[in-house]
Amino acid sequence: MPNQVYIIGAGAAGCFCAIALKRMNAHMEVTVVERGTRPLRKLAITGGGRCNLTNSFSEVRSLKQVYPRGEKLMKRLLKEFSQHDTMAWFENEGIPLTTQPDQCVFPRSQDAMQIVDTLQILMRRAGVKVVCNCDAFAKGSMQQITGRNSDEAFVTAWLKEQAEHLTTGQVEDRPSTQQTALVIATGTPHSDTLRLFFAPYGIKVTPTLPSLFTFCLGDEALHALMGTVVEHVVVRLTGTKWQAEGALLITHWGFSGPAILRLSSYAAVHLASSDYQAELAVNWLGGAREDEAADLLQHLAAAYPQRLLANQHPPQLMQRHWVYLLQKAGLSPQKRWQELGPKQTARLASLICCDLYKVTGRGENKEEFVTCGGIALDNLNPSTLECRHLPHLYFAGEVCDVDAVTGGFNLQAAWTMGYVVARSIAQLPAS
């Protein structure tokens, strides 16, 4: 097996891979190279600083539901290191966990730094070398990482050396890369960067695009409702197959919340192709049909005939939101329920079940910054994550074309892929 492993990227996948490798083979030299000033910077702010490190998956009917891209690969890999393995691993390291009603799993301390500190301590104890402030893709990085002089970027030099070995069977001047493995766990650099370094070696790259984001809307009246949460809605992009459900948050710029973030993930490529211009339909009563909404309105009219429309509303909706919907349907909030005729009832029911909004752009989701795209999965052996045509080159984490909806699923992919790569390298025959 390789006696040296270089892991490019000190995020969740890279650091977890390093720890697992040293546990599988303590004599292996493992170096983690990080462009930033410290390891695990992104992990420290995930989940609002609480670190949603996985999900119970108990409410997941199909992996396609949570992994819009890469679900087949994840189905295979989760058999090797599942969410249950993740929870057991962290609890064995002395971190009690808690599973919320929405099935998101957090450290009981609700502090992401407990996860960050634990991983850093484990790397130090295992003897993992961590090199920060070093861009492995930039010129002049070879000496800082390996101690060898070179004007080439480390990754480029390694790839050229590996390709030369495959072509000639030998490498001049430097030890053969057959003694070295390289793991790319950089998150998702811009696709142009990936293509620059990997395309010359036949490695395909899928364009990288934002995945989890909020929607900007141009409805000023709606913006006045900022802070309003509706616990269960169904949202869909009209004229497409894309839809999602869950809670929705009205913000000062438009819509956010789990339902919107899921929809943005499912339709990431479609929305990018339309420059984030779309028509959004919202069913404020979840999956209710128009006839069911009309029945609810008729029940309210029968039960509260003398009350003003503004003062008696469906229990799923807050009063100020309800008043906004009444006005949007052309109804006076001061009208009494007994004055609501059949046509007005039908119009209001239709609006509640299919309320249309113009999406004018993409907002930010500061707690989750995820992209789709990256290294195309057909480059990889699905059992090991090793490059099919460049031995000892591995990819793990978000750099691969695998991404998930919010809820701990992206971090689970990082833990799983980091572990699988470590196991794959540890199982290579001795060289």
C-alpha positions as CSV (number, residue, x, y, z in Angstrom):
1,M,0.0,0.0,0.0
2,P,1.1,3.6,-0.4
3,N,3.4,4.8,2.5
4,Q,2.4,8.4,1.9
5,V,-1.0,9.9,1.5
6,Y,-1.6,13.6,0.8
7,I,-5.2,14.8,1.4
8,I,-6.0,18.2,-0.2
9,G,-8.6,19.9,1.8
10,A,-9.1,20.0,5.6
11,G,-12.8,20.0,5.6
12,A,-15.1,17.3,7.1
13,A,-14.3,14.7,4.4
14,G,-10.5,15.3,4.4
15,C,-10.0,15.3,8.1
16,F,-12.3,12.3,8.8
17,C,-10.4,10.4,6.0
18,A,-7.0,11.3,7.7
19,I,-8.1,10.0,11.1
20,A,-9.6,6.8,9.7
21,L,-6.4,6.2,7.6
22,K,-4.1,6.5,10.6
23,R,-6.4,4.2,12.6
24,M,-6.3,1.6,9.9
25,N,-2.5,1.9,9.5
26,A,-0.6,3.9,12.1
27,H,2.7,3.7,10.1
28,M,1.2,5.5,7.1
29,E,2.4,9.1,6.6
30,V,-0.7,11.3,6.2
31,T,-0.5,15.0,5.3
32,V,-3.6,17.2,5.1
33,V,-3.1,20.4,3.0
34,E,-5.5,23.3,3.6
35,R,-5.6,26.6,1.6
36,G,-7.2,28.5,4.5
37,T,-5.8,29.5,7.8
38,R,-7.3,26.6,9.8
39,P,-8.9,23.2,9.3
40,L,-12.7,22.6,9.5
41,R,-13.6,26.3,9.2
42,K,-16.9,25.5,7.3
43,L,-17.8,22.8,9.8
44,A,-17.6,25.3,12.7
45,I,-20.5,27.3,11.3
46,T,-22.8,24.6,9.9
47,G,-26.2,24.3,11.4
48,G,-26.1,27.8,12.7
49,G,-23.0,26.9,14.7
50,R,-24.6,23.8,16.2
51,C,-23.3,21.3,13.6
52,N,-26.1,19.2,12.1
53,L,-23.7,16.3,11.6
54,T,-26.1,13.7,10.2
55,N,-29.8,12.7,10.0
56,S,-31.6,9.6,11.3
57,F,-33.0,9.0,7.8
58,S,-36.1,7.5,9.4
59,E,-38.4,9.8,7.4
60,V,-36.5,9.3,4.1
61,R,-38.5,7.2,1.7
62,S,-35.9,7.3,-1.1
63,L,-32.4,8.6,-1.2
64,K,-33.4,10.6,-4.3
65,Q,-35.5,12.6,-1.9
66,V,-32.4,13.9,-0.1
67,Y,-29.6,13.4,-2.6
68,P,-30.8,15.1,-5.9
69,R,-27.5,14.2,-7.4
70,G,-25.5,11.1,-6.5
71,E,-28.2,9.0,-4.8
72,K,-27.1,5.8,-6.5
73,L,-23.5,6.2,-5.3
74,M,-24.7,7.2,-1.8
75,K,-26.9,4.1,-1.6
76,R,-23.8,1.9,-2.2
77,L,-21.5,3.9,0.1
78,L,-23.9,4.1,3.0
79,K,-23.8,0.3,3.2
80,E,-20.1,0.8,4.1
81,F,-20.5,3.7,6.6
82,S,-24.0,4.7,7.5
83,Q,-25.6,7.4,9.6
84,H,-25.7,4.8,12.4
85,D,-22.0,4.3,12.1
86,T,-21.5,8.1,12.2
87,M,-23.5,8.5,15.4
88,A,-21.7,5.6,17.0
89,W,-18.3,6.9,16.0
90,F,-18.9,10.4,17.5
91,E,-20.5,9.0,20.7
92,N,-17.5,6.6,21.1
93,E,-15.4,9.7,21.1
94,G,-17.3,11.1,24.0
95,I,-19.8,13.3,22.2
96,P,-23.4,12.7,23.3
97,L,-25.8,13.3,20.4
98,T,-29.5,14.3,20.2
99,T,-32.0,13.6,17.5
100,Q,-34.5,16.4,17.0
101,P,-38.2,15.8,16.0
102,D,-37.2,16.7,12.4
103,Q,-34.7,13.8,12.6
104,C,-31.7,16.1,12.4
105,V,-28.8,14.9,14.6
106,F,-26.7,17.4,16.6
107,P,-24.2,17.2,19.4
108,R,-26.1,17.5,22.7
109,S,-24.0,20.5,23.5
110,Q,-25.4,22.3,20.4
111,D,-21.9,23.5,19.8
112,A,-20.2,22.8,16.5
113,M,-16.8,23.5,18.1
114,Q,-17.1,20.4,20.1
115,I,-17.0,18.4,16.8
116,V,-14.2,20.6,15.4
117,D,-12.0,20.4,18.5
118,T,-12.5,16.6,18.7
119,L,-11.4,16.0,15.1
120,Q,-8.4,18.3,15.5
121,I,-7.4,16.5,18.7
122,L,-7.7,13.1,17.0
123,M,-5.6,14.2,14.1
124,R,-2.8,15.5,16.4
125,R,-2.9,12.3,18.5
126,A,-2.7,10.2,15.4
127,G,0.3,12.1,14.0
128,V,-1.5,13.6,11.0
129,K,0.5,16.5,9.6
130,V,-1.6,19.5,8.8
131,V,-0.3,22.2,6.4
132,C,-2.4,25.4,6.4
133,N,-2.1,28.5,4.2
134,C,-1.0,26.4,1.3
135,D,-2.9,26.2,-2.0
136,A,-1.9,22.8,-3.4
137,F,-3.2,24.0,-6.8
138,A,-0.9,27.0,-6.9
139,K,2.7,27.2,-8.2
140,G,5.4,26.9,-5.6
141,S,3.4,24.6,-3.3
142,M,5.5,21.5,-3.9
143,Q,8.3,22.4,-1.5
144,Q,5.9,23.5,1.2
145,I,4.0,20.2,1.1
146,T,6.7,17.7,0.3
147,G,10.0,19.4,0.8
148,R,10.9,19.0,-2.9
149,N,11.7,22.0,-5.1
150,S,9.3,22.5,-8.0
151,D,7.8,25.4,-9.8
152,E,4.7,23.4,-10.6
153,A,1.6,23.2,-8.6
154,F,1.6,20.1,-6.4
155,V,-1.5,18.5,-7.8
156,T,-0.3,19.1,-11.4
157,A,3.1,17.7,-10.6
158,W,1.6,14.6,-9.0
159,L,-0.7,14.0,-11.9
160,K,2.1,14.4,-14.5
161,E,4.3,12.0,-12.5
162,Q,1.5,9.5,-12.2
163,A,0.7,9.7,-15.9
164,E,4.4,9.3,-16.7
165,H,4.5,6.2,-14.6
166,L,1.5,4.7,-16.4
167,T,3.0,5.5,-19.8
168,T,6.7,4.5,-19.3
169,G,6.6,2.3,-16.2
170,Q,9.2,4.5,-14.5
171,V,9.7,8.0,-13.2
172,E,12.9,10.0,-13.4
173,D,14.4,12.0,-10.6
174,R,11.6,11.4,-8.0
175,P,10.3,8.3,-6.2
176,S,7.5,6.5,-8.0
177,T,4.0,7.8,-7.2
178,Q,3.1,4.1,-6.7
179,Q,4.3,4.8,-3.2
180,T,2.0,7.8,-2.8
181,A,-1.8,8.3,-2.8
182,L,-3.5,11.6,-3.4
183,V,-7.0,12.4,-2.1
184,I,-8.8,15.5,-3.4
185,A,-11.3,16.7,-0.7
186,T,-11.4,20.4,-1.5
187,G,-15.1,21.1,-1.3
188,T,-16.1,22.5,-4.7
189,P,-13.7,24.8,-6.4
190,H,-15.0,26.6,-9.5
191,S,-15.5,24.1,-12.3
192,D,-13.0,26.0,-14.4
193,T,-10.3,25.3,-11.8
194,L,-11.2,21.6,-11.7
195,R,-11.1,21.4,-15.5
196,L,-7.7,23.2,-15.6
197,F,-6.1,20.6,-13.4
198,F,-8.0,17.4,-14.2
199,A,-9.3,17.6,-17.8
200,P,-5.8,17.0,-19.3
201,Y,-5.9,13.6,-17.7
202,G,-9.3,12.6,-19.0
203,I,-11.2,13.4,-15.8
204,K,-14.6,14.8,-16.6
205,V,-16.0,17.8,-14.6
206,T,-19.7,18.7,-14.3
207,P,-20.2,22.5,-14.1
208,T,-20.5,23.7,-10.5
209,L,-23.6,25.7,-9.6
210,P,-25.2,26.9,-6.3
211,S,-27.6,24.4,-4.8
212,L,-29.1,25.4,-1.5
213,F,-30.4,29.0,-1.7
214,T,-33.4,31.2,-1.0
215,F,-35.7,32.9,-3.5
216,C,-35.9,36.6,-4.1
217,L,-39.4,38.0,-4.9
218,G,-40.6,41.4,-6.1
219,D,-43.8,41.5,-4.0
220,E,-43.3,44.4,-1.6
221,A,-46.5,43.7,0.3
222,L,-45.3,40.2,1.0
223,H,-42.0,41.5,2.4
224,A,-44.0,43.3,5.2
225,L,-44.8,39.8,6.5
226,M,-41.1,39.0,7.2
227,G,-40.6,36.5,10.0
228,T,-43.9,34.7,9.2
229,V,-43.5,30.9,9.2
230,V,-46.0,28.5,7.7
231,E,-45.2,25.0,9.0
232,H,-46.3,22.9,6.1
233,V,-46.6,24.1,2.5
234,V,-46.0,22.5,-0.9
235,V,-44.0,24.7,-3.4
236,R,-43.5,24.0,-7.1
237,L,-42.0,25.6,-10.1
238,T,-44.8,25.9,-12.6
239,G,-44.3,24.2,-15.9
240,T,-41.8,21.8,-14.4
241,K,-41.7,18.6,-12.4
242,W,-39.9,20.2,-9.5
243,Q,-41.7,20.5,-6.1
244,A,-41.0,20.2,-2.4
245,E,-42.7,20.4,0.9
246,G,-42.0,21.6,4.4
247,A,-41.9,24.8,6.4
248,L,-41.7,28.1,4.6
249,L,-40.3,31.4,6.0
250,I,-41.2,34.8,4.6
251,T,-38.2,37.1,4.6
252,H,-37.6,40.7,3.7
253,W,-36.4,39.6,0.3
254,G,-38.7,36.7,-0.4
255,F,-39.0,33.1,0.7
256,S,-36.7,30.8,2.7
257,G,-37.1,27.8,4.9
258,P,-36.8,24.0,4.4
259,A,-39.4,23.8,1.6
260,I,-37.6,26.5,-0.5
261,L,-34.1,25.2,0.2
262,R,-35.2,21.7,-0.9
263,L,-36.8,23.0,-4.1
264,S,-33.7,25.0,-4.9
265,S,-31.6,21.9,-4.5
266,Y,-33.9,19.7,-6.7
267,A,-34.1,22.4,-9.4
268,A,-30.6,23.8,-9.1
269,V,-29.6,23.2,-12.7
270,H,-32.9,24.2,-14.1
271,L,-32.9,27.5,-12.2
272,A,-29.4,28.3,-13.2
273,S,-30.3,27.8,-16.9
274,S,-33.1,30.3,-16.5
275,D,-31.0,32.9,-14.7
276,Y,-33.0,32.3,-11.5
277,Q,-36.2,33.6,-13.1
278,A,-39.2,31.4,-12.5
279,E,-42.9,31.2,-11.5
280,L,-43.5,29.7,-8.1
281,A,-46.7,28.2,-6.9
282,V,-47.4,27.9,-3.2
283,N,-50.1,25.7,-1.6
284,W,-50.4,27.3,1.8
285,L,-52.5,24.3,3.1
286,G,-49.8,21.7,2.2
287,G,-51.2,19.0,-0.1
288,A,-54.9,20.2,0.2
289,R,-56.9,20.2,-3.0
290,E,-59.1,23.2,-4.0
291,D,-62.3,21.4,-3.1
292,E,-60.9,20.6,0.4
293,A,-59.9,24.2,0.8
294,A,-63.4,25.3,-0.2
295,D,-64.9,22.9,2.3
296,L,-62.7,24.4,5.0
297,L,-63.8,27.9,4.1
298,Q,-67.5,26.9,4.1
299,H,-67.0,25.3,7.5
300,L,-65.6,28.6,8.8
301,A,-68.5,30.5,7.2
302,A,-71.1,28.2,8.9
303,A,-69.4,28.3,12.3
304,Y,-68.6,32.0,12.4
305,P,-71.1,33.8,10.1
306,Q,-71.0,37.1,12.0
307,R,-67.3,37.4,12.3
308,L,-65.1,39.4,10.0
309,L,-63.0,37.5,7.6
310,A,-59.9,39.1,9.1
311,N,-60.7,37.8,12.6
312,Q,-61.3,34.1,11.8
313,H,-58.8,32.3,9.7
314,P,-57.6,28.7,8.9
315,P,-55.5,27.5,11.9
316,Q,-52.5,26.8,9.6
317,L,-52.1,30.5,8.8
318,M,-51.2,33.6,11.0
319,Q,-53.7,36.4,11.0
320,R,-51.6,39.0,9.2
321,H,-50.7,36.5,6.5
322,W,-54.4,35.6,6.2
323,V,-55.3,39.3,5.7
324,Y,-52.6,39.5,3.0
325,L,-54.2,36.6,1.1
326,L,-57.7,38.0,1.5
327,Q,-56.5,41.2,-0.1
328,K,-54.6,39.4,-2.8
329,A,-57.9,37.5,-3.6
330,G,-59.7,40.9,-3.9
331,L,-61.7,40.4,-0.7
332,S,-62.2,43.0,2.0
333,P,-60.9,41.8,5.4
334,Q,-63.9,43.7,6.9
335,K,-66.4,41.5,5.0
336,R,-68.3,39.0,7.2
337,W,-68.1,35.3,6.7
338,Q,-71.9,35.0,6.0
339,E,-71.4,37.5,3.1
340,L,-68.9,35.2,1.3
341,G,-70.6,33.9,-1.8
342,P,-69.8,30.7,-3.8
343,K,-67.7,32.4,-6.4
344,Q,-65.6,34.3,-3.8
345,T,-65.2,31.1,-1.8
346,A,-63.9,29.3,-5.0
347,R,-61.5,32.2,-5.8
348,L,-60.1,32.3,-2.3
349,A,-59.7,28.5,-2.2
350,S,-57.9,28.6,-5.6
351,L,-55.5,31.2,-4.3
352,I,-54.7,29.4,-1.1
353,C,-53.9,26.2,-3.0
354,C,-52.1,27.8,-5.9
355,D,-50.7,31.2,-4.9
356,L,-48.3,32.4,-7.7
357,Y,-45.1,34.5,-7.3
358,K,-42.5,35.7,-9.6
359,V,-39.0,34.5,-8.6
360,T,-36.6,37.3,-9.6
361,G,-33.3,36.0,-8.4
362,R,-31.3,33.8,-6.0
363,G,-30.7,34.8,-2.4
364,E,-28.1,33.5,0.0
365,N,-28.4,30.8,2.6
366,K,-25.6,31.7,5.0
367,E,-25.7,28.6,7.2
368,E,-25.6,26.2,4.2
369,F,-23.4,27.0,1.2
370,V,-23.6,24.0,-1.0
371,T,-23.0,23.5,-4.7
372,C,-23.9,20.8,-7.2
373,G,-21.5,19.7,-9.9
374,G,-17.8,18.8,-9.6
375,I,-15.9,15.6,-10.5
376,A,-18.3,13.5,-12.6
377,L,-19.1,10.3,-10.9
378,D,-18.4,8.1,-13.9
379,N,-14.7,9.0,-13.4
380,L,-14.8,7.0,-10.1
381,N,-14.9,3.4,-9.0
382,P,-18.2,3.5,-7.0
383,S,-16.8,1.1,-4.4
384,T,-13.6,2.9,-3.6
385,L,-13.9,6.4,-5.0
386,E,-10.6,5.9,-6.8
387,C,-10.1,7.4,-10.3
388,R,-10.8,4.7,-12.8
389,H,-7.8,5.6,-15.0
390,L,-5.3,7.2,-12.6
391,P,-4.5,4.7,-9.8
392,H,-4.0,6.1,-6.3
393,L,-6.0,9.2,-7.0
394,Y,-9.2,9.5,-4.9
395,F,-12.0,12.1,-4.6
396,A,-14.1,12.6,-1.5
397,G,-16.8,15.0,-0.3
398,E,-18.3,18.0,-2.1
399,V,-15.7,18.0,-4.8
400,C,-17.6,15.1,-6.3
401,D,-20.9,15.6,-8.1
402,V,-22.9,14.6,-5.0
403,D,-25.0,17.1,-3.0
404,A,-28.0,16.9,-0.7
405,V,-30.8,18.9,0.8
406,T,-30.4,20.6,4.2
407,G,-30.8,18.4,7.2
408,G,-27.4,16.8,7.9
409,F,-27.3,14.8,4.6
410,N,-24.3,16.7,3.1
411,L,-22.2,16.1,6.2
412,Q,-23.2,12.5,6.2
413,A,-21.9,12.2,2.6
414,A,-18.6,13.7,3.8
415,W,-18.1,11.3,6.7
416,T,-19.1,8.3,4.5
417,M,-16.9,9.3,1.5
418,G,-13.9,10.1,3.8
419,Y,-14.2,6.7,5.5
420,V,-14.6,4.8,2.2
421,V,-11.5,6.4,0.7
422,A,-9.5,5.6,3.9
423,R,-10.6,2.0,3.8
424,S,-9.9,1.8,0.1
425,I,-6.3,3.1,0.5
426,A,-5.7,0.9,3.5
427,Q,-6.7,-2.2,1.6
428,L,-4.3,-1.6,-1.3
429,P,-1.6,-4.3,-1.6
430,A,1.7,-3.5,-0.1
431,S,4.2,-2.0,-2.6
